[in-house]
Amino acid sequence: MSKSHSVIHSFPYAMSGIKDTLKKEPNFKIQLILGVLAIFLGIILSISTTEWLILMMSIFLVLVLELINTTLENLVDIVSPQIQEKARVAKDVAAGGVLMCSILSVIIGLIIFLPKVILLISR
């Protein structure tokens, strides 16, 4: 692959990668939908600037890790098309990283949203 294209011309390649992941990876689609729902909830509950920063970092970190996980899975499949223990471990470890980040994001969401929802319900 050549490095002769400009930064502007790199954006379609990046968007193509995101679109491919959306089409082929159900977990990415679920994570994106949950992220959008969290953003709407943030708007409805008028979360603070600091909460927005933490929420957006959390959402995007999960999505980026899922993209990296998808990349690793595809590379492992190319390098090791037959089932091998080390290939399985590499894929499972990457998926575990996404899972851990997703759990952290749920905890962050609960810390941000739960007190506001409880306050809203108790009125």
C-alpha positions as CSV (number, residue, x, y, z in Angstrom):
1,M,0.0,0.0,0.0
2,S,1.4,3.4,-1.0
3,K,1.6,6.4,1.2
4,S,1.1,8.8,-1.8
5,H,-2.5,9.7,-1.0
6,S,-3.3,12.8,1.1
7,V,-4.9,12.9,4.5
8,I,-8.1,14.1,2.9
9,H,-8.2,11.0,0.6
10,S,-7.7,8.7,3.6
11,F,-11.1,9.5,5.1
12,P,-13.0,7.4,2.5
13,Y,-10.8,4.4,3.4
14,A,-11.5,4.9,7.1
15,M,-15.2,5.3,6.5
16,S,-15.2,2.1,4.4
17,G,-13.6,0.3,7.3
18,I,-16.3,1.5,9.7
19,K,-19.1,0.6,7.2
20,D,-17.6,-2.9,6.7
21,T,-17.5,-3.4,10.5
22,L,-21.1,-2.2,10.8
23,K,-22.2,-4.7,8.2
24,K,-20.3,-7.7,9.4
25,E,-19.9,-7.3,13.2
26,P,-23.2,-7.4,15.1
27,N,-21.4,-6.5,18.4
28,F,-20.2,-3.2,16.8
29,K,-23.8,-2.4,15.7
30,I,-25.1,-3.1,19.2
31,Q,-22.4,-1.0,20.8
32,L,-23.1,1.9,18.4
33,I,-26.9,1.8,19.1
34,L,-26.2,1.7,22.9
35,G,-23.8,4.6,22.5
36,V,-26.4,6.7,20.6
37,L,-29.0,5.8,23.2
38,A,-26.6,7.0,26.0
39,I,-26.1,10.3,24.1
40,F,-29.9,10.8,23.9
41,L,-30.2,10.0,27.6
42,G,-27.5,12.5,28.3
43,I,-29.4,15.2,26.4
44,I,-32.7,14.3,28.1
45,L,-31.0,14.3,31.6
46,S,-28.9,17.4,30.9
47,I,-25.6,15.9,32.1
48,S,-22.7,18.2,32.9
49,T,-19.7,19.0,30.6
50,T,-17.5,16.7,32.6
51,E,-20.1,13.9,32.4
52,W,-20.3,14.5,28.6
53,L,-16.5,14.2,28.3
54,I,-16.4,10.9,30.3
55,L,-19.5,9.5,28.5
56,M,-18.1,10.3,25.0
57,M,-14.7,8.9,25.8
58,S,-16.3,5.7,27.2
59,I,-18.5,5.3,24.1
60,F,-15.7,5.9,21.6
61,L,-13.2,3.8,23.5
62,V,-15.5,0.8,23.2
63,L,-16.1,1.4,19.5
64,V,-12.4,1.9,18.8
65,L,-11.5,-1.3,20.7
66,E,-14.2,-3.2,18.7
67,L,-12.6,-1.9,15.5
68,I,-9.2,-3.0,16.7
69,N,-10.6,-6.4,17.8
70,T,-12.1,-6.9,14.3
71,T,-8.8,-6.0,12.7
72,L,-7.0,-8.5,14.9
73,E,-9.5,-11.3,14.2
74,N,-9.2,-10.7,10.4
75,L,-5.5,-10.7,10.6
76,V,-5.4,-13.9,12.6
77,D,-7.8,-15.6,10.1
78,I,-5.4,-14.6,7.3
79,V,-2.2,-15.8,9.0
80,S,-3.8,-18.9,10.6
81,P,-6.8,-20.1,8.5
82,Q,-6.7,-23.4,10.3
83,I,-7.8,-23.6,13.9
84,Q,-4.8,-23.2,16.2
85,E,-4.7,-22.7,20.0
86,K,-2.5,-19.6,19.8
87,A,-4.8,-18.0,17.2
88,R,-7.8,-18.8,19.4
89,V,-6.1,-17.2,22.4
90,A,-5.2,-14.1,20.5
91,K,-8.8,-13.6,19.4
92,D,-10.2,-14.4,22.8
93,V,-7.8,-12.0,24.6
94,A,-8.7,-9.1,22.2
95,A,-12.5,-9.9,22.7
96,G,-11.8,-9.9,26.4
97,G,-10.4,-6.4,26.2
98,V,-13.5,-5.2,24.5
99,L,-15.7,-6.9,27.1
100,M,-13.7,-5.3,30.0
101,C,-14.1,-1.8,28.4
102,S,-17.8,-2.4,27.8
103,I,-18.3,-3.4,31.4
104,L,-16.5,-0.2,32.5
105,S,-18.7,1.8,30.2
106,V,-21.8,0.3,31.7
107,I,-20.5,1.2,35.2
108,I,-19.7,4.8,34.0
109,G,-23.2,5.0,32.6
110,L,-24.8,3.8,35.8
111,I,-22.7,6.4,37.8
112,I,-23.7,9.2,35.5
113,F,-27.4,8.3,34.8
114,L,-28.7,6.4,37.8
115,P,-28.8,9.3,40.3
116,K,-30.5,11.5,37.7
117,V,-33.0,8.9,36.8
118,I,-33.8,8.2,40.5
119,L,-34.2,11.9,41.2
120,L,-36.5,12.2,38.1
121,I,-38.6,9.2,39.3
122,S,-38.8,10.4,42.9
123,R,-40.3,13.8,42.0
